[in-house]
Amino acid sequence: MAEHAPRRCCLGWDFSTQQVKVVAVDAELNVFYEESVHFDRDLPEFGTQGGVHVHKDGLTVTSPVLMWVQALDIILEKMKASGFDFSQVLALSGAGQQHGSIYWKAGAQQALTSLSPDLRLHQQLQDCFSISDCPVWMDSSTTAQCRQLEAAVGGAQALSCLTGSRAYEGAISSYYVQRYGFPPGCKVVAFTGDNPASLAGMRLEEGDIAVSLGTSDTLFLWLQEPMPALEGHIFCNPVDSQHYMALLCFKNGSLMREKIRNESVSRSWSDFSKALQSTEMGNGGNLGFYFDVMEITPEIIGRHRFNTENHKVAAFPGDVEVRALIEGQFMAKRIHAEGLGYRVMSKTKILATGGASHNREILQVLADVFDAPVYVIDTANSACVGSAYRAFHGLAGGTDVPFSEVVKLAPNPRLAATPSPGASQVYEALLPQYAKLEQRILSQTRGPPE
């Protein structure tokens, strides 16, 4: 890579499940440098698949701690070899996969305060961790401990109210100044989780909602007043200390959409879009729930279809099936978002990303169900970019300066869909009906898919 001209910047890091990434963002908020290390590809000696070790019990999922440290070494050495000018870095921040845990040994602090700039970091930290393979967010081996935690504070809802979630399965070091040439005054803004960093990268504001339509579907919500529940998670807002963010994750996302496409419209996305265009809002009262794997929110498995009289039926015509799937996915998202305290406001906008955000007809249903305009934004590295934005925010004064003021030069999202006339009335009537049917299914069977 060619040498880079001096450019004052902030760095944003993302220590994710499968890789470590970094971006450099200049004072005009342009990303001008990116680098990454993919664990499986670039560090095969650790023997990970998808960045993790899945143990024989199928519940225990861990990652080698030194793999993360070595990946950091590799990226910094790549940057150095490329001619990256570390002396221009004003500040840095980052994100880590939430629920990943590291356990230091007694005496590790002494090693950290006596690092030699002549050696890479992983060479000096080999004996600093009490557990070499640590649990990550995918680990489900601690169910008993989760239940003990819940019981100790008075139950799952009590723990959720206390922490924001029920129980689920520091200026820069002189080492970096001397080894890589960071300026001694480079600020390290507190790192956060990957999802809060993505909220910053997508530049959500009060009342906004971000919808990631990928293998799983994810919602980020900006909340004024949190309402902790047994579903989803509540976090401190990463860009506004007075507010909060909520996260909802749905397993049955794009893979479910692809299955219905294959079964109902001959594997054609074009015909999938035509089916959405040819059917009316509300789908004539036909509602569907599509969970081929056990869903997180709600905990339901199977396909459940109901006609306009709320009678369960075995199948829908192809075009009705398509709309029932998409409407059902978005109604579920709105219902459960409102359960966490989210309310559509007059200034609400929806920021959509992920593979399905390229389908305009899907985005139209999203706009109609939420009664809010939908914008699309390129967020391939949203956690990294959000971390760099947070570094600039920290430099500007943090809580004393609005985050929106700091990132006002960033590229704007593009309007993709606005609510159709009459959409509000249609879905305000359907949402309570959908919620009641969901509760009806929950109270009955959770057997295999029909």
C-alpha positions as semicolon CSV with decimal commas, in nm:
position;residue;x (nm);y (nm);z (nm)
1;M;0,000;0,000;0,000
2;A;0,130;0,345;-0,088
3;E;0,243;0,585;0,184
4;H;-0,022;0,822;0,314
5;A;0,009;1,200;0,326
6;P;-0,021;1,345;0,680
7;R;-0,387;1,362;0,773
8;R;-0,520;1,441;1,119
9;C;-0,763;1,166;1,212
10;C;-0,930;0,943;1,465
11;L;-0,918;0,561;1,462
12;G;-1,218;0,336;1,515
13;W;-1,164;-0,028;1,615
14;D;-1,403;-0,323;1,611
15;F;-1,312;-0,649;1,785
16;S;-1,589;-0,865;1,643
17;T;-1,658;-1,238;1,642
18;Q;-1,478;-1,321;1,319
19;Q;-1,224;-1,043;1,276
20;V;-1,060;-0,726;1,404
21;K;-1,111;-0,415;1,191
22;V;-0,991;-0,057;1,202
23;V;-1,079;0,255;1,006
24;A;-0,919;0,599;1,001
25;V;-1,157;0,895;0,968
26;D;-1,032;1,245;0,891
27;A;-1,159;1,576;1,028
28;E;-1,417;1,598;0,744
29;L;-1,546;1,254;0,854
30;N;-1,416;1,078;0,543
31;V;-1,294;0,721;0,587
32;F;-0,952;0,712;0,420
33;Y;-0,794;0,395;0,559
34;E;-0,927;0,047;0,642
35;E;-0,755;-0,271;0,754
36;S;-0,868;-0,601;0,901
37;V;-0,747;-0,939;1,023
38;H;-0,979;-1,235;0,971
39;F;-0,923;-1,494;1,242
40;D;-0,991;-1,813;1,041
41;R;-0,796;-1,695;0,738
42;D;-0,507;-1,497;0,888
43;L;-0,453;-1,687;1,213
44;P;-0,520;-2,052;1,120
45;E;-0,293;-2,179;1,397
46;F;-0,575;-2,110;1,647
47;G;-0,808;-2,352;1,465
48;T;-1,125;-2,142;1,484
49;Q;-1,432;-2,173;1,267
50;G;-1,618;-1,846;1,235
51;G;-1,375;-1,706;1,490
52;V;-1,479;-1,948;1,766
53;H;-1,443;-2,297;1,906
54;V;-1,776;-2,476;1,942
55;H;-1,733;-2,750;2,202
56;K;-1,876;-3,102;2,188
57;D;-2,168;-3,019;2,416
58;G;-2,295;-2,773;2,154
59;L;-2,344;-2,512;2,426
60;T;-1,992;-2,401;2,515
61;V;-1,848;-2,152;2,264
62;T;-1,509;-1,991;2,326
63;S;-1,231;-1,796;2,155
64;P;-0,855;-1,791;2,228
65;V;-0,762;-1,466;2,404
66;L;-0,414;-1,453;2,249
67;M;-0,574;-1,471;1,903
68;W;-0,737;-1,134;1,969
69;V;-0,410;-0,987;2,096
70;Q;-0,212;-1,122;1,800
71;A;-0,470;-0,984;1,557
72;L;-0,416;-0,638;1,708
73;D;-0,041;-0,681;1,661
74;I;-0,084;-0,782;1,297
75;I;-0,307;-0,485;1,212
76;L;-0,071;-0,234;1,374
77;E;0,227;-0,388;1,194
78;K;0,036;-0,372;0,863
79;M;-0,043;-0,008;0,923
80;K;0,320;0,065;1,006
81;A;0,444;-0,116;0,694
82;S;0,198;0,078;0,476
83;G;0,342;0,409;0,591
84;F;0,044;0,504;0,804
85;D;0,137;0,814;1,004
86;F;0,041;0,735;1,362
87;S;0,162;1,077;1,474
88;Q;-0,152;1,228;1,319
89;V;-0,394;1,025;1,534
90;L;-0,578;1,262;1,766
91;A;-0,784;1,000;1,947
92;L;-0,916;0,646;1,914
93;S;-1,207;0,442;2,038
94;G;-1,353;0,104;1,963
95;A;-1,607;-0,168;2,014
96;G;-1,597;-0,528;2,125
97;Q;-1,838;-0,815;2,086
98;Q;-2,070;-0,790;2,382
99;H;-2,052;-1,066;2,642
100;G;-1,697;-1,171;2,543
101;S;-1,498;-1,217;2,865
102;I;-1,127;-1,203;2,953
103;Y;-0,980;-1,325;3,280
104;W;-0,647;-1,172;3,389
105;K;-0,402;-1,349;3,615
106;A;-0,271;-1,196;3,934
107;G;0,041;-1,002;3,838
108;A;-0,081;-0,906;3,491
109;Q;-0,077;-0,540;3,587
110;Q;0,300;-0,553;3,634
111;A;0,344;-0,696;3,285
112;L;0,121;-0,427;3,136
113;T;0,317;-0,145;3,303
114;S;0,656;-0,278;3,187
115;L;0,595;-0,354;2,819
116;S;0,898;-0,341;2,590
117;P;0,847;-0,154;2,261
118;D;1,091;-0,398;2,097
119;L;0,848;-0,689;2,122
120;R;0,496;-0,748;1,993
121;L;0,216;-0,739;2,246
122;H;0,114;-1,105;2,223
123;Q;0,472;-1,213;2,301
124;Q;0,459;-1,023;2,629
125;L;0,110;-1,124;2,741
126;Q;0,130;-1,501;2,689
127;D;0,128;-1,573;3,063
128;C;-0,113;-1,298;3,169
129;F;-0,448;-1,477;3,131
130;S;-0,590;-1,728;3,376
131;I;-0,816;-1,881;3,107
132;S;-0,673;-1,914;2,756
133;D;-1,005;-1,990;2,583
134;C;-1,276;-1,749;2,698
135;P;-1,657;-1,757;2,655
136;V;-1,807;-1,531;2,388
137;W;-2,157;-1,405;2,316
138;M;-2,258;-1,733;2,150
139;D;-2,190;-1,937;2,465
140;S;-2,496;-2,100;2,623
141;S;-2,325;-2,317;2,883
142;T;-2,418;-2,109;3,188
143;T;-2,795;-2,160;3,201
144;A;-2,782;-2,275;3,564
145;Q;-2,581;-1,968;3,663
146;C;-2,822;-1,740;3,472
147;R;-3,115;-1,882;3,665
148;Q;-2,921;-1,844;3,994
149;L;-2,854;-1,477;3,914
150;E;-3,220;-1,417;3,836
151;A;-3,334;-1,595;4,151
152;A;-3,087;-1,403;4,368
153;V;-3,237;-1,064;4,272
154;G;-3,601;-1,169;4,267
155;G;-3,655;-1,310;3,917
156;A;-3,588;-1,241;3,549
157;Q;-3,791;-0,919;3,536
158;A;-3,618;-0,783;3,847
159;L;-3,275;-0,849;3,691
160;S;-3,388;-0,684;3,368
161;C;-3,501;-0,373;3,558
162;L;-3,168;-0,363;3,743
163;T;-2,929;-0,418;3,451
164;G;-3,127;-0,353;3,132
165;S;-3,108;-0,721;3,034
166;R;-3,228;-1,046;3,182
167;A;-2,958;-1,315;3,216
168;Y;-2,858;-1,457;2,876
169;E;-2,629;-1,775;2,801
170;G;-0,792;0,454;2,944
171;A;-0,420;0,867;2,734
172;I;-0,249;0,605;2,513
173;S;0,012;0,368;2,658
174;S;0,375;0,464;2,614
175;Y;0,423;0,122;2,449
176;Y;0,226;0,237;2,144
177;V;0,400;0,574;2,143
178;Q;0,742;0,413;2,132
179;R;0,668;0,118;1,899
180;Y;0,434;0,278;1,646
181;G;0,474;0,653;1,683
182;F;0,138;0,750;1,830
183;P;0,155;1,101;1,979
184;P;0,175;1,097;2,362
185;G;-0,135;1,317;2,374
186;C;-0,351;1,072;2,174
187;K;-0,675;1,023;2,369
188;V;-0,837;0,684;2,423
189;V;-1,213;0,734;2,443
190;A;-1,385;0,457;2,637
191;F;-1,469;0,158;2,418
192;T;-1,826;0,029;2,401
193;G;-2,013;-0,274;2,270
194;D;-2,047;-0,345;1,899
195;N;-2,418;-0,265;1,889
196;P;-2,392;0,073;2,067
197;A;-2,101;0,158;1,836
198;S;-2,320;0,076;1,536
199;L;-2,588;0,312;1,669
200;A;-2,323;0,586;1,668
201;G;-2,206;0,487;1,319
202;M;-2,559;0,506;1,182
203;R;-2,605;0,843;1,358
204;L;-2,940;0,766;1,516
205;E;-3,116;1,054;1,686
206;E;-3,399;1,070;1,937
207;G;-3,701;0,878;1,809
208;D;-3,507;0,700;1,531
209;I;-3,493;0,328;1,470
210;A;-3,227;0,128;1,283
211;V;-3,329;-0,197;1,116
212;S;-3,061;-0,440;0,998
213;L;-3,214;-0,694;0,760
214;G;-2,957;-0,971;0,743
215;T;-2,926;-1,340;0,828
216;S;-3,084;-1,234;1,153
217;D;-3,281;-0,911;1,181
218;T;-3,171;-0,656;1,442
219;L;-3,332;-0,337;1,571
220;F;-3,152;-0,052;1,746
221;L;-3,383;0,194;1,921
222;W;-3,319;0,538;2,069
223;L;-3,514;0,563;2,394
224;Q;-3,582;0,851;2,631
225;E;-3,734;0,638;2,906
226;P;-3,639;0,270;2,920
227;M;-3,888;-0,004;3,002
228;P;-3,676;-0,316;3,076
229;A;-3,860;-0,634;2,984
230;L;-3,799;-1,006;2,948
231;E;-3,725;-0,950;2,580
232;G;-3,442;-0,750;2,426
233;H;-3,172;-0,548;2,597
234;I;-3,145;-0,193;2,729
235;F;-2,807;-0,013;2,714
236;C;-2,675;0,327;2,804
237;N;-2,690;0,543;2,493
238;P;-2,333;0,563;2,353
239;V;-2,370;0,924;2,233
240;D;-2,609;1,079;2,488
241;S;-2,563;1,006;2,858
242;Q;-2,920;1,118;2,939
243;H;-3,086;0,866;2,706
244;Y;-3,081;0,494;2,634
245;M;-3,075;0,247;2,347
246;A;-3,256;-0,082;2,310
247;L;-3,165;-0,386;2,104
248;L;-3,392;-0,657;1,966
249;C;-3,267;-0,955;1,768
250;F;-3,477;-1,190;1,551
251;K;-3,324;-1,517;1,427
252;N;-3,567;-1,574;1,140
253;G;-3,451;-1,301;0,903
254;S;-3,318;-1,328;0,550
255;L;-3,301;-1,708;0,549
256;M;-3,675;-1,718;0,620
257;R;-3,739;-1,464;0,343
258;E;-3,534;-1,675;0,103
259;K;-3,729;-1,989;0,192
260;I;-4,065;-1,826;0,125
261;R;-3,929;-1,679;-0,199
262;N;-3,818;-2,026;-0,310
263;E;-4,145;-2,193;-0,213
264;S;-4,395;-1,927;-0,321
265;V;-4,255;-1,736;-0,619
266;S;-4,016;-1,977;-0,795
267;R;-3,698;-1,852;-0,629
268;S;-3,736;-1,511;-0,793
269;W;-3,680;-1,185;-0,601
270;S;-3,845;-1,004;-0,890
271;D;-4,162;-1,209;-0,846
272;F;-4,131;-1,162;-0,468
273;S;-4,143;-0,785;-0,522
274;K;-4,436;-0,819;-0,762
275;A;-4,627;-1,019;-0,499
276;L;-4,584;-0,733;-0,252
277;Q;-4,698;-0,484;-0,516
278;S;-5,005;-0,685;-0,616
279;T;-5,141;-0,744;-0,265
280;E;-5,309;-0,479;-0,051
281;M;-5,188;-0,335;0,277
282;G;-5,317;-0,557;0,556
283;N;-5,327;-0,858;0,322
284;G;-5,706;-0,887;0,346
285;G;-5,673;-0,975;0,714
286;N;-5,450;-1,278;0,649
287;L;-5,171;-1,293;0,909
288;G;-4,870;-1,522;0,933
289;F;-4,594;-1,621;1,176
290;Y;-4,286;-1,783;1,019
291;F;-4,024;-1,932;1,251
292;D;-3,838;-2,227;1,102
293;V;-3,590;-2,208;1,391
294;M;-3,681;-2,125;1,750
295;E;-3,721;-1,748;1,757
296;I;-3,568;-1,527;2,027
297;T;-3,848;-1,271;2,029
298;P;-4,099;-1,431;2,078
299;E;-3,995;-1,785;2,176
300;I;-4,198;-1,960;1,906
301;I;-4,114;-2,219;1,643
302;G;-4,321;-2,321;1,341
303;R;-4,535;-2,160;1,073
304;H;-4,874;-2,037;1,184
305;R;-5,125;-1,885;0,939
306;F;-5,458;-1,720;1,022
307;N;-5,731;-1,602;0,787
308;T;-5,943;-1,292;0,827
309;E;-6,168;-1,473;1,082
310;N;-5,858;-1,561;1,289
311;H;-5,899;-1,930;1,200
312;K;-5,578;-2,123;1,154
313;V;-5,519;-2,240;0,796
314;A;-5,262;-2,472;0,643
315;A;-5,151;-2,254;0,352
316;F;-5,188;-1,923;0,167
317;P;-5,169;-1,850;-0,206
318;G;-4,814;-1,756;-0,307
319;D;-4,861;-1,380;-0,323
320;V;-5,055;-1,375;0,006
321;E;-4,782;-1,586;0,167
322;V;-4,515;-1,335;0,067
323;R;-4,701;-1,037;0,211
324;A;-4,799;-1,230;0,525
325;L;-4,430;-1,303;0,588
326;I;-4,305;-0,946;0,539
327;E;-4,594;-0,779;0,721
328;G;-4,564;-1,028;1,005
329;Q;-4,190;-0,971;1,043
330;F;-4,232;-0,594;1,063
331;M;-4,543;-0,599;1,284
332;A;-4,355;-0,822;1,529
333;K;-4,065;-0,576;1,530
334;R;-4,292;-0,281;1,602
335;I;-4,489;-0,463;1,873
336;H;-4,177;-0,574;2,061
337;A;-4,005;-0,239;2,013
338;E;-4,307;-0,069;2,172
339;G;-4,284;-0,321;2,455
340;L;-3,943;-0,170;2,536
341;G;-4,079;0,184;2,539
342;Y;-4,032;0,287;2,175
343;R;-4,292;0,518;2,023
344;V;-4,313;0,652;1,668
345;M;-4,268;1,030;1,674
346;S;-4,341;1,292;1,409
347;K;-3,968;1,322;1,341
348;T;-3,898;0,947;1,349
349;K;-3,697;0,805;1,064
350;I;-3,601;0,444;1,002
351;L;-3,246;0,367;0,889
352;A;-3,233;0,036;0,703
353;T;-2,926;-0,170;0,624
354;G;-2,846;-0,530;0,536
355;G;-2,917;-0,736;0,225
356;A;-3,296;-0,695;0,220
357;S;-3,263;-0,316;0,240
358;H;-3,190;-0,323;-0,135
359;N;-3,548;-0,436;-0,206
360;R;-3,767;-0,128;-0,238
361;E;-4,095;-0,318;-0,198
362;I;-3,979;-0,468;0,134
363;L;-3,882;-0,119;0,250
364;Q;-4,225;0,010;0,150
365;V;-4,392;-0,241;0,384
366;L;-4,149;-0,135;0,657
367;A;-4,245;0,231;0,609
368;D;-4,616;0,144;0,609
369;V;-4,609;-0,074;0,923
370;F;-4,408;0,179;1,125
371;D;-4,576;0,482;0,963
372;A;-4,235;0,648;0,921
373;P;-4,001;0,725;0,629
374;V;-3,726;0,473;0,555
375;Y;-3,372;0,575;0,463
376;V;-3,088;0,353;0,350
377;I;-2,729;0,396;0,458
378;D;-2,405;0,216;0,376
379;T;-2,290;0,074;0,708
380;A;-2,051;-0,203;0,609
381;N;-1,824;-0,101;0,897
382;S;-2,077;0,078;1,117
383;A;-1,916;-0,030;1,447
384;C;-1,570;0,089;1,332
385;V;-1,700;0,416;1,190
386;G;-1,917;0,472;1,497
387;S;-1,612;0,420;1,718
388;A;-1,419;0,682;1,522
389;Y;-1,714;0,922;1,550
390;R;-1,719;0,864;1,926
391;A;-1,347;0,944;1,938
392;F;-1,415;1,279;1,768
393;H;-1,704;1,333;2,010
394;G;-1,472;1,271;2,303
395;L;-1,221;1,521;2,166
396;A;-1,494;1,780;2,123
397;G;-1,598;1,759;2,485
398;G;-1,816;1,452;2,510
399;T;-2,138;1,510;2,701
400;D;-2,096;1,889;2,681
401;V;-2,129;1,883;2,298
402;P;-2,420;1,723;2,105
403;F;-2,305;1,418;1,909
404;S;-2,514;1,536;1,612
405;E;-2,305;1,854;1,596
406;V;-1,981;1,655;1,580
407;V;-2,098;1,428;1,294
408;K;-2,290;1,686;1,088
409;L;-2,038;1,656;0,801
410;A;-2,089;1,280;0,764
411;P;-2,263;1,149;0,449
412;N;-2,642;1,166;0,470
413;P;-2,866;0,860;0,427
414;R;-3,088;0,836;0,119
415;L;-3,471;0,839;0,136
416;A;-3,601;0,505;0,007
417;A;-3,971;0,486;0,104
418;T;-4,246;0,694;0,265
419;P;-4,569;0,562;0,424
420;S;-4,854;0,498;0,182
421;P;-5,179;0,694;0,227
422;G;-5,400;0,512;0,476
423;A;-5,120;0,291;0,610
424;S;-5,154;0,423;0,963
425;Q;-5,520;0,325;0,989
426;V;-5,463;-0,022;0,841
427;Y;-5,182;-0,124;1,074
428;E;-5,314;0,046;1,386
429;A;-5,608;-0,193;1,347
430;L;-5,396;-0,499;1,266
431;L;-5,121;-0,463;1,527
432;P;-5,340;-0,551;1,830
433;Q;-5,481;-0,848;1,639
434;Y;-5,131;-0,970;1,552
435;A;-5,019;-0,933;1,915
436;K;-5,317;-1,134;2,040
437;L;-5,248;-1,415;1,793
438;E;-4,883;-1,422;1,900
439;Q;-4,989;-1,467;2,261
440;R;-5,234;-1,737;2,153
441;I;-4,954;-1,931;1,982
442;L;-4,726;-1,886;2,281
443;S;-4,989;-2,028;2,513
444;Q;-5,034;-2,336;2,293
445;T;-4,770;-2,552;2,132
446;R;-4,407;-2,487;2,056
447;G;-4,374;-2,803;1,855
448;P;-4,190;-2,862;1,524
449;P;-4,264;-2,648;1,216
450;E;-4,579;-2,739;1,031
